[in-house]
Amino acid sequence: MDRRKKPLDVAASSLVDLKAELFRKQEEFKKEKLLKDAGIFAKPKTSNKKPSIWNKQNTGVANRAEKDVEQKAEEEHILDKSRKKLEEKAKLYEKMTKGDFPDEETEDLYLVDFTQKIIDKQHEVQELYQSEAARKTLEKETDDEETQPEMEIPPPEDPDEEWVDYVDFLGRSRRCMKKDLPSLLKMDQELQGKRQGLDGSTLLSEDMKRELQRQQWEKEEEEALRKPMGPIHYEDIRENEARQLGVGYFAFSRDKELRNKQRATLDMLREQTLDQRTKREQLKEKRKAALDARLSKLRARKVKKLREAGLEEEAEKLENGELKGVPDEPEAPRVTAASRKVEVVIQERRDTKPGVPYVREWDKGKELMFGQWSKKQEELRDERDPEFAPPSDYFMGQKKDGNYRSQNLNSQACGCSAQEVPPSVQTNSSDAQNQEPLYQSLDDMLSYYRQVT
């Protein structure tokens, strides 16, 4: 069937639209032709077609692209310029390193001493050449030594200094002097014995171990049969026990005589320990007895004091040991006049004169710092405001109480009359009272302690 005669399956409406569009185009063409013949050019028709979202660009993209192109061109220009400058500098540096200077004036303009660099480079080349030549000669000498036959070592003057070769128990070849050979062989034998002892416990089979153990038991039984009948000790039946028995265990010897000696030594040490322990206990009892006697004396003094105060009942209870709630007063320490003396050590600076107080650098030219302490105590009390002064009876009562307490303490500590006090103590107390000065100023106190010490 012919294709040209094939009917088209097209709707009538589409054919009408096609004819209308064709007619419209024909009319537009006729109008344009008439206007062109008349000399009137028609303006191109602007299309009101809306651009798609894919063709839309951000604002300023074109301007930025133009700036990028300009900047890239400028950078390429600067790069070419710097490359040319560097090439010129490299060429100039090569000329200068070779010693090719335009003139002597330009040579002084540069900070680098190119002449010295040329000399140093020549020295480096010479050193490299010399080291290479020395290496070649050394290699040649080593090759010659290897190719030459070994020379015989001349015999030594002393025969003990002769070198000898030997083989140790491990099969290694050793070389040493003849005088050292006996000691080395002995050391080798000792090491060999130790290694055999260690290897014997590891390389033997179970049957061999049992056989050795059986032989050892037989030997022990034979020794036991030879010995006379007697007591059996723990060491006889231990049989190489691996258990650790602690620090309190002492391994006695299986020999009877040696065991008796060890027992005698231990008994002697035990007796010494017991003797020392009894001595310590006796000393402790003596101290306790002395302490009890001292406490009884204190109790007797307290009873006497209570009876003097008229408290007979409490004194009887204390004497009979019934008053347990009241603790015994400890013995007051005996205060002597010699103990009141305080040892004062005054160290003076070496950069000052003796007896003159040290003046700092920033205090020079000022008034004397110790002038305010030159006044007497009475003057200072007169200048003090009475509102801030303590009561007048405070110091008087304190002095009375202090004197009374010191008298009581001395009477209790001594437990006797003033006649029984040793004369040395009385003289010391009187001397100490006489030696207590009244310091009028700081300088007087310093001078007094210098005389005492």
C-alpha positions as CSV (number, residue, x, y, z in Angstrom):
1,M,0.0,0.0,0.0
2,D,1.4,3.5,-0.9
3,R,2.3,5.6,2.1
4,R,1.2,8.9,0.3
5,K,-2.3,7.6,0.1
6,K,-2.3,6.6,3.8
7,P,-5.0,8.5,5.6
8,L,-3.9,10.7,8.5
9,D,-5.6,10.2,11.8
10,V,-5.9,13.9,12.7
11,A,-8.8,15.7,14.3
12,A,-10.7,18.4,12.5
13,S,-10.1,21.0,15.2
14,S,-6.3,20.7,14.8
15,L,-6.6,21.2,11.1
16,V,-8.6,24.4,11.6
17,D,-6.0,25.7,14.1
18,L,-3.2,24.9,11.6
19,K,-5.0,26.9,8.8
20,A,-5.6,29.8,11.1
21,E,-2.0,30.0,12.2
22,L,-0.8,29.7,8.6
23,F,-3.2,32.5,7.5
24,R,-1.9,34.7,10.4
25,K,1.7,34.2,9.4
26,Q,0.9,35.1,5.8
27,E,-0.7,38.3,6.8
28,E,2.3,39.3,9.0
29,F,4.6,38.6,6.1
30,K,2.6,40.7,3.7
31,K,2.6,43.6,6.2
32,E,6.3,43.5,6.7
33,K,6.9,43.4,3.0
34,L,4.7,46.4,2.4
35,L,6.4,48.4,5.2
36,K,9.8,47.4,3.8
37,D,8.8,48.6,0.3
38,A,7.6,51.9,1.8
39,G,10.9,52.4,3.7
40,I,9.5,51.9,7.2
41,F,11.4,49.5,9.4
42,A,9.4,47.9,12.0
43,K,10.8,47.5,15.6
44,P,11.5,44.0,16.6
45,K,8.9,42.6,18.8
46,T,9.9,42.1,22.3
47,S,9.1,38.7,23.7
48,N,7.3,38.7,27.0
49,K,8.4,35.2,27.7
50,K,9.2,34.7,31.4
51,P,12.7,33.4,32.0
52,S,13.1,30.1,33.7
53,I,14.5,29.6,37.2
54,W,17.5,27.8,35.8
55,N,18.5,30.8,33.7
56,K,18.2,33.3,36.5
57,Q,21.5,34.6,38.0
58,N,22.4,36.4,41.2
59,T,22.8,40.1,41.2
60,G,26.4,41.3,40.6
61,V,27.7,38.1,39.1
62,A,28.8,39.6,35.9
63,N,30.6,42.5,37.6
64,R,32.4,40.1,39.9
65,A,33.4,38.0,36.9
66,E,34.8,41.0,35.2
67,K,36.8,42.1,38.3
68,D,38.1,38.5,38.6
69,V,39.4,38.6,35.0
70,E,41.0,42.0,35.6
71,Q,42.6,40.8,38.9
72,K,43.9,37.6,37.3
73,A,45.5,39.6,34.4
74,E,47.1,41.9,36.9
75,E,48.5,39.0,39.0
76,E,49.9,37.4,35.9
77,H,51.6,40.6,35.0
78,I,53.2,40.9,38.5
79,L,54.2,37.3,38.4
80,D,55.9,37.7,35.0
81,K,57.7,40.8,36.3
82,S,59.0,39.1,39.4
83,R,60.1,36.1,37.4
84,K,62.1,38.3,35.1
85,K,63.7,40.1,38.2
86,L,64.6,36.8,39.7
87,E,66.1,35.5,36.5
88,E,68.2,38.7,36.3
89,K,69.4,38.3,39.9
90,A,70.3,34.6,39.3
91,K,72.4,35.5,36.3
92,L,74.1,38.3,38.2
93,Y,74.8,35.9,41.2
94,E,76.3,33.3,38.9
95,K,78.6,35.9,37.4
96,M,79.7,37.2,40.8
97,T,80.4,33.7,42.1
98,K,82.6,33.2,39.1
99,G,84.4,36.4,39.9
100,D,83.0,38.3,36.9
101,F,82.4,41.8,38.5
102,P,81.6,44.8,36.2
103,D,84.0,47.0,38.2
104,E,85.6,47.3,41.7
105,E,83.1,49.9,42.8
106,T,80.1,47.6,42.4
107,E,81.9,44.9,44.4
108,D,81.9,47.1,47.5
109,L,78.2,47.7,47.3
110,Y,77.3,44.1,48.2
111,L,77.3,42.7,51.7
112,V,78.4,39.2,50.6
113,D,82.1,38.6,50.2
114,F,82.0,36.8,46.9
115,T,85.8,36.6,46.7
116,Q,85.9,34.7,50.0
117,K,83.1,32.4,48.8
118,I,85.2,31.6,45.7
119,I,88.2,30.7,47.9
120,D,86.1,28.6,50.3
121,K,84.5,26.7,47.3
122,Q,88.0,25.9,46.0
123,H,89.1,24.7,49.4
124,E,86.0,22.4,49.6
125,V,86.7,21.0,46.2
126,Q,90.3,20.3,47.2
127,E,89.3,18.7,50.5
128,L,86.8,16.5,48.7
129,Y,89.4,15.4,46.2
130,Q,91.9,14.7,49.0
131,S,89.3,12.6,51.0
132,E,88.4,10.7,47.9
133,A,92.1,10.0,47.2
134,A,92.7,8.9,50.8
135,R,89.7,6.6,50.7
136,K,91.0,5.0,47.5
137,T,94.5,4.5,49.0
138,L,93.0,2.9,52.1
139,E,90.9,0.5,50.1
140,K,94.0,-0.3,48.1
141,E,96.0,-1.0,51.2
142,T,93.3,-3.2,52.7
143,D,93.1,-5.2,49.5
144,D,96.8,-5.7,49.6
145,E,96.7,-6.9,53.2
146,E,94.0,-9.4,52.3
147,T,95.9,-10.7,49.4
148,Q,99.3,-10.9,51.3
149,P,99.9,-14.1,53.3
150,E,99.6,-13.8,57.1
151,M,102.9,-13.0,58.8
152,E,104.0,-15.1,61.7
153,I,103.8,-13.4,65.2
154,P,107.3,-13.1,66.7
155,P,107.7,-15.2,69.9
156,P,107.5,-13.2,73.2
157,E,110.4,-12.7,75.5
158,D,108.5,-14.2,78.5
159,P,107.1,-17.7,77.8
160,D,104.1,-17.0,80.1
161,E,103.0,-14.3,77.8
162,E,102.7,-16.6,74.9
163,W,99.2,-16.9,73.3
164,V,97.6,-20.3,73.3
165,D,94.4,-21.7,72.0
166,Y,92.0,-23.9,73.9
167,V,88.4,-25.2,73.6
168,D,85.9,-24.7,76.4
169,F,83.2,-27.2,77.5
170,L,80.7,-25.6,75.1
171,G,83.0,-26.3,72.1
172,R,84.1,-22.7,71.5
173,S,87.6,-21.9,70.4
174,R,89.3,-19.5,72.8
175,R,92.7,-17.7,72.8
176,C,94.4,-16.4,75.9
177,M,97.8,-16.0,77.5
178,K,99.6,-19.1,78.8
179,K,99.7,-17.6,82.4
180,D,95.9,-17.2,82.4
181,L,95.1,-20.7,81.0
182,P,94.9,-22.6,84.4
183,S,92.5,-20.1,86.0
184,L,90.3,-20.1,82.8
185,L,90.2,-23.9,82.7
186,K,89.3,-24.1,86.4
187,M,86.5,-21.6,85.9
188,D,85.3,-23.6,82.9
189,Q,85.2,-26.8,84.9
190,E,83.2,-25.1,87.7
191,L,80.7,-23.8,85.2
192,Q,80.5,-27.2,83.6
193,G,79.7,-28.8,86.9
194,K,77.0,-26.3,87.7
195,R,75.4,-26.8,84.3
196,Q,75.5,-30.5,84.7
197,G,73.8,-30.3,88.0
198,L,71.1,-28.1,86.6
199,D,70.6,-30.2,83.5
200,G,70.5,-33.4,85.5
201,S,67.3,-32.4,87.2
202,T,65.6,-31.6,83.9
203,L,67.0,-34.0,81.3
204,L,66.5,-37.2,83.3
205,S,63.4,-39.4,82.6
206,E,61.0,-40.3,85.3
207,D,62.4,-43.8,85.6
208,M,65.9,-42.5,86.1
209,K,64.7,-40.0,88.8
210,R,62.9,-42.9,90.7
211,E,66.1,-45.0,90.5
212,L,68.2,-42.1,91.9
213,Q,65.7,-41.6,94.6
214,R,65.7,-45.3,95.5
215,Q,69.5,-45.3,95.6
216,Q,69.4,-42.3,98.0
217,W,66.9,-44.0,100.2
218,E,69.0,-47.2,100.3
219,K,72.0,-45.1,101.3
220,E,70.1,-43.4,104.1
221,E,68.8,-46.7,105.4
222,E,72.3,-48.1,105.4
223,E,73.6,-45.1,107.4
224,A,70.7,-45.5,109.8
225,L,71.6,-49.2,110.3
226,R,75.2,-48.3,111.1
227,K,74.1,-45.7,113.7
228,P,73.3,-47.0,117.3
229,M,69.7,-47.2,118.4
230,G,68.4,-43.9,119.7
231,P,65.7,-41.3,119.4
232,I,64.3,-40.4,116.0
233,H,64.2,-36.7,115.3
234,Y,62.3,-34.6,112.8
235,E,65.3,-34.1,110.5
236,D,65.6,-37.9,110.1
237,I,62.2,-38.3,108.6
238,R,61.8,-35.0,106.7
239,E,63.1,-36.5,103.5
240,N,63.9,-33.3,101.6
241,E,60.6,-31.7,102.3
242,A,59.9,-28.6,100.2
243,R,57.6,-27.0,102.7
244,Q,58.9,-23.7,104.3
245,L,58.6,-24.0,108.1
246,G,59.0,-20.3,108.9
247,V,61.5,-18.2,110.9
248,G,60.9,-20.0,114.2
249,Y,62.2,-23.3,112.8
250,F,65.8,-24.3,113.3
251,A,67.2,-27.1,111.2
252,F,69.3,-29.3,113.6
253,S,72.0,-31.4,112.3
254,R,71.5,-35.2,111.9
255,D,74.8,-35.8,113.6
256,K,74.4,-36.4,117.3
257,E,77.4,-34.5,118.5
258,L,76.7,-31.5,116.3
259,R,73.1,-31.6,117.3
260,N,74.0,-31.6,121.0
261,K,76.3,-28.6,120.5
262,Q,73.5,-26.7,118.7
263,R,71.1,-27.6,121.6
264,A,73.6,-26.4,124.2
265,T,74.0,-23.1,122.3
266,L,70.3,-22.5,122.1
267,D,69.9,-23.3,125.8
268,M,72.6,-20.8,126.7
269,L,70.9,-18.1,124.6
270,R,67.6,-18.9,126.3
271,E,69.2,-18.6,129.8
272,Q,70.7,-15.3,128.8
273,T,67.3,-14.1,127.6
274,L,65.6,-15.2,130.8
275,D,68.3,-13.5,132.9
276,Q,67.9,-10.2,131.0
277,R,64.1,-10.5,131.4
278,T,64.3,-11.0,135.2
279,K,66.7,-8.1,135.5
280,R,64.3,-5.8,133.6
281,E,61.5,-6.9,135.8
282,Q,63.5,-6.3,139.0
283,L,64.4,-2.8,137.7
284,K,60.8,-2.2,137.0
285,E,59.8,-3.3,140.5
286,K,62.5,-1.0,142.0
287,R,61.1,2.0,140.0
288,K,57.6,1.1,141.1
289,A,58.7,0.9,144.7
290,A,60.4,4.3,144.5
291,L,57.3,5.8,142.9
292,D,55.1,4.3,145.6
293,A,57.4,5.7,148.3
294,R,57.2,9.1,146.6
295,L,53.4,8.9,146.5
296,S,53.3,7.9,150.1
297,K,55.4,11.0,151.0
298,L,53.1,13.2,149.0
299,R,50.0,11.6,150.7
300,A,51.6,12.2,154.1
301,R,52.2,15.9,153.3
302,K,48.7,16.2,152.2
303,V,47.4,14.6,155.4
304,K,49.5,16.9,157.4
305,K,48.2,19.9,155.5
306,L,44.6,18.8,156.0
307,R,45.1,18.3,159.7
308,E,46.6,21.7,160.0
309,A,43.6,23.1,158.3
310,G,41.3,21.2,160.8
311,L,39.9,18.6,158.4
312,E,40.5,15.5,160.5
313,E,37.9,13.3,158.8
314,E,39.3,13.8,155.3
315,A,42.8,13.3,156.7
316,E,41.9,10.0,158.2
317,K,40.1,8.9,155.1
318,L,43.1,9.8,153.0
319,E,45.5,8.1,155.4
320,N,43.4,4.9,155.3
321,G,43.1,5.0,151.5
322,E,39.3,5.4,151.6
323,L,39.3,8.8,149.8
324,K,39.6,7.6,146.2
325,G,37.5,10.3,144.4
326,V,40.0,13.0,145.2
327,P,43.1,12.7,143.0
328,D,46.5,13.1,144.6
329,E,48.2,16.3,143.8
330,P,51.4,15.9,141.9
331,E,54.5,17.1,143.4
332,A,55.1,20.7,142.6
333,P,58.3,21.3,140.6
334,R,61.1,22.8,142.7
335,V,61.8,26.3,141.4
336,T,65.2,27.5,142.2
337,A,66.6,30.9,141.7
338,A,69.2,29.6,139.2
339,S,66.4,28.4,136.9
340,R,65.1,32.0,136.6
341,K,68.2,33.0,134.8
342,V,67.5,33.1,131.0
343,E,70.4,32.7,128.7
344,V,70.3,35.4,126.1
345,V,72.5,35.3,123.0
346,I,73.0,38.6,121.3
347,Q,74.5,38.5,117.9
348,E,75.8,41.8,116.5
349,R,76.3,42.6,112.9
350,R,79.9,42.6,111.6
351,D,79.4,45.8,109.7
352,T,78.7,47.9,112.8
353,K,80.8,48.9,115.8
354,P,80.3,46.9,119.1
355,G,77.7,48.4,121.3
356,V,76.2,50.6,118.6
357,P,72.8,49.6,117.1
358,Y,72.7,49.0,113.4
359,V,71.2,51.8,111.3
360,R,69.7,51.0,108.0
361,E,70.6,52.9,104.8
362,W,67.2,54.5,104.5
363,D,67.2,55.5,108.3
364,K,70.4,57.5,108.1
365,G,69.9,61.2,108.9
366,K,66.7,60.5,110.9
367,E,66.2,60.9,114.7
368,L,67.4,58.1,117.0
369,M,64.8,55.4,116.9
370,F,65.4,54.3,120.5
371,G,64.8,57.8,122.0
372,Q,61.2,57.1,122.7
373,W,62.2,54.2,125.1
374,S,64.5,56.4,127.2
375,K,61.7,57.6,129.5
376,K,61.1,55.9,132.8
377,Q,58.1,53.6,133.5
378,E,56.6,56.1,136.0
379,E,56.7,58.9,133.4
380,L,55.0,56.8,130.8
381,R,52.3,55.9,133.4
382,D,51.8,59.5,134.2
383,E,51.3,60.4,130.5
384,R,48.8,57.5,130.0
385,D,45.1,58.4,130.0
386,P,43.5,57.1,133.2
387,E,40.6,55.8,131.2
388,F,42.7,53.2,129.5
389,A,44.8,52.2,132.7
390,P,44.1,48.9,134.5
391,P,42.8,49.0,138.1
392,S,45.4,50.0,140.7
393,D,44.8,46.9,142.8
394,Y,45.5,44.6,139.9
395,F,49.3,44.5,140.2
396,M,49.3,44.6,144.0
397,G,47.0,41.5,144.3
398,Q,49.0,39.7,141.6
399,K,52.3,40.3,143.5
400,K,50.8,39.1,146.8
401,D,49.4,36.0,145.2
402,G,52.6,35.2,143.5
403,N,54.7,35.6,146.7
404,Y,52.2,33.4,148.6
405,R,52.2,30.7,145.9
406,S,56.0,30.6,145.7
407,Q,56.3,30.3,149.4
408,N,53.8,27.4,149.5
409,L,55.5,25.6,146.6
410,N,58.9,25.9,148.3
411,S,57.5,24.6,151.6
412,Q,55.8,21.6,149.9
413,A,58.7,20.7,147.7
414,C,61.2,20.8,150.4
415,G,59.0,19.2,153.2
416,C,61.4,20.6,155.8
417,S,62.3,23.8,157.6
418,A,64.5,26.5,156.2
419,Q,67.4,25.2,158.2
420,E,67.5,21.9,156.2
421,V,67.8,23.7,152.9
422,P,71.4,23.4,151.5
423,P,73.4,26.5,151.9
424,S,74.3,26.5,148.2
425,V,70.7,26.9,147.2
426,Q,70.2,29.8,149.7
427,T,73.3,31.6,148.4
428,N,72.1,31.0,144.8
429,S,68.7,32.4,145.6
430,S,70.1,35.4,147.4
431,D,72.6,36.0,144.5
432,A,69.8,35.8,141.9
433,Q,67.7,38.3,143.9
434,N,70.6,40.6,144.1
435,Q,71.4,40.2,140.4
436,E,67.9,41.1,139.1
437,P,68.4,44.6,137.8
438,L,65.9,47.3,137.0
439,Y,66.3,48.3,133.3
440,Q,65.9,52.0,132.8
441,S,66.3,51.8,129.0
442,L,67.0,49.3,126.2
443,D,70.7,50.2,126.2
444,D,71.0,49.3,129.9
445,M,69.4,45.9,129.2
446,L,71.8,45.1,126.3
447,S,74.8,46.1,128.3
448,Y,73.7,43.9,131.3
449,Y,73.2,40.8,129.1
450,R,76.6,41.4,127.4
451,Q,78.2,41.3,130.9
452,V,76.3,38.2,131.9
453,T,77.0,36.2,128.8
